[in-house]
Amino acid sequence: MEVFVNRKPVGVEAPMSLADLLAREGIPAEGVAVAVNNRVVPRAEWPATPVEEGMKITVIRAVCGG
């Protein structure tokens, strides 16, 4: 199946959780916020959130500075 991470297509084997996908893509759990289909998903819900065909996943990294 295919999902989109920051608008880039990513092939995914089913079943996989959001936490598994982020780890596989090398995205750290700390310092990021994740939205699925424009809905923010709390970090505590990542392991229980199944990845589904066509999901649009947006990862926002926190950046220090001013």
C-alpha positions as CSV (number, residue, x, y, z in Angstrom):
1,M,0.0,0.0,0.0
2,E,1.1,3.6,-0.4
3,V,0.9,6.5,2.1
4,F,2.3,10.0,1.9
5,V,4.8,11.4,4.4
6,N,5.3,15.1,4.0
7,R,3.8,14.8,0.5
8,K,6.2,12.0,-0.6
9,P,4.8,8.6,-1.5
10,V,6.1,5.8,0.8
11,G,5.4,2.1,0.3
12,V,4.2,0.3,3.4
13,E,3.7,-3.3,4.3
14,A,0.5,-4.0,6.1
15,P,-0.1,-4.1,9.0
16,M,2.0,-1.3,10.5
17,S,1.4,1.3,13.2
18,L,2.2,5.0,12.8
19,A,5.0,4.5,15.4
20,D,6.5,1.7,13.3
21,L,6.4,3.7,10.1
22,L,8.0,6.8,11.7
23,A,10.8,4.6,13.2
24,R,11.3,2.9,9.8
25,E,11.6,6.3,8.1
26,G,14.2,7.4,10.7
27,I,11.9,10.1,12.3
28,P,12.6,10.5,16.0
29,A,9.8,10.4,18.4
30,E,11.2,13.4,20.3
31,G,10.9,16.9,18.9
32,V,8.2,16.3,16.3
33,A,4.5,16.6,16.0
34,V,2.6,14.4,13.6
35,A,-0.8,14.9,11.9
36,V,-2.7,12.3,9.9
37,N,-5.1,13.6,7.4
38,N,-4.9,17.1,9.0
39,R,-5.6,15.8,12.5
40,V,-2.8,16.0,15.1
41,V,-2.1,12.5,16.6
42,P,-0.8,12.6,20.2
43,R,2.5,10.7,20.6
44,A,0.8,8.3,23.0
45,E,-1.5,7.2,20.2
46,W,1.2,6.5,17.6
47,P,1.6,2.8,18.5
48,A,-2.2,2.2,18.3
49,T,-2.7,4.2,15.1
50,P,-2.8,1.8,12.1
51,V,-1.3,3.0,8.8
52,E,-4.0,2.8,6.1
53,E,-3.9,3.2,2.3
54,G,-3.7,6.8,1.1
55,M,-3.0,8.4,4.6
56,K,-1.5,11.8,4.4
57,I,1.0,12.0,7.3
58,T,2.6,15.4,8.1
59,V,5.7,15.5,10.3
60,I,6.7,18.8,11.8
61,R,10.0,19.1,13.5
62,A,10.6,21.6,16.3
63,V,13.5,24.0,15.5
64,C,15.2,26.2,18.1
65,G,16.1,29.7,17.2
66,G,14.5,33.0,16.7
